[in-house]
């Protein structure tokens, strides 16, 4: 019997199907060890007394009888922890320099992104400007390298002339094609001693170009409002005629016109539409030139490829240079942002360690300011592996603090971690508890917490100390107890009975099978054992 009591350990309140693995609460362990030591001493004492003829030791003195009764149980898990703010941040900087502004004070409420400090950033701003110039230079070099390999149309229009074909070798500066915005030509004709009202827009005009045989038909598109005097003293009016270029005319030709019954004065030069000539920016072989004269092209459209190793190498080098310049510019801009220090969280300024005019020396200056988010308080309580199964998010937590005697606060289990810490073969799991209404509690205070778990109403219970290792209880057989049932009369008639356990609180544990209401169980009496040991 004493050996059985020596093996007593804790029993956890787990579901009935897991009763084979149950252990009782750890805080009972110390008492059981004391009892085991006491009983061992009594056994030795009894043996010594028998050898000396001193009689037997009354083992019944070490038990008290308890009845199996029904009661309400509330599962609780207790522990201690230190309160922390919901979030906190130490404002630091890796830069060195003078603080130009610090527009906040201790106790201020700040929002996320609120300006806290500005530092002298003149050198950094200069670096950013230089980096941006380098990016622009690299971009232009890249565009030039692209143009050398892939000549493009500089304006939208029509291919008026093509100077090269596929397979031709060209050198830098050699023309490739000419683009005009339109095939229409305009010519301003002068008519002497004719009133402008003799002409009108849309009127047909017969145009004679240079020495070409046959006229070309055109149309009046505008008429001067007034007559003018030429350098030789003639009074003239000006009429603009538009005609379609058959493809052979240029601004080097002159022409005369007959409009109605009037013949123009002298010859006038033709005015060509806007045009642009595309030149080779690099040397190589022309490939992929498929467009013919008269084809429409868009601005920026690639006309062909001037293929060469030198052109491709130049393009790749320019691309890498541009990417490098862009990275440097981004890094410089990011560094410039570091000279403006803003609050990363919303909260209350707990400390302000530097002010405007102070100089900071990077990380060695430590914390510039400390900000707490006091929207709630949190605590992290380590819970035994024996009890962690009883806890789940949302459970109520009763919290007390020695600093505020007589006050109780209510929190909520916010998170139960599945990552435990094992020390000496025993594992604990962190449980995060949140307090929204924390009154006079402050971060840093040490508190005690009771997590209120399941409640079992009107269940069959015995004292926790009545349960032996292996989920057994000691019950008296017939004749084992004294007539009044208060003490053990014959220890040999005591029986060990297997029971199925349920939930438990600090004093009582639920019995789901193995005992009936009103039965008697024997509970080790620590006080009696200690007295006898003395």
Secondary structure, DSSP 8 states (H G I E B T S, - for coil): -HHHHHT---B----GGGGGG--B-GGGHHHHHHHHHHHHHHHHHHHHHHHTT-----GGGGEEEEE-EEEEEEEEEEEEEE-EEEEEEEE--S-EEEEEE----TT-EE-TT-EEEEE--HHHHHHHHHHHHHHHHHHHHHHHHHHHHS-B-SSSEEEEEE---TT-EE-TT-EEEEEES-SEEEEEEEEET--GGG--TT-EEEEEETT-SS-EEEEEEEE-SS-EE-TTS-EEEEEEEEEE--SS--TT-EEEEEETTEE-SS-EEEE---EEEEE-SS-EEEE-----TT-EE-TT-B--EEE-HHHHHHHHHHHHHHHHHHHHHHHHHHHHHTTEEE-SS-EEEEEE---TT-EEEGGGG--SEEEEEEEEEEEEEEEETTTGGG--TT-EEEEEEGGGTT--EEEEEEEEEEEEEEETTEEEEEEEEEES--TT--TT-EEEEEEEEEEEEEEEEEEGGGEETTTEEEEE-TT-B-TTSSSBS-GGGEEEEE-EEEEE-SSEEEEEES--TT-EEEEE-HHHHHHHH-
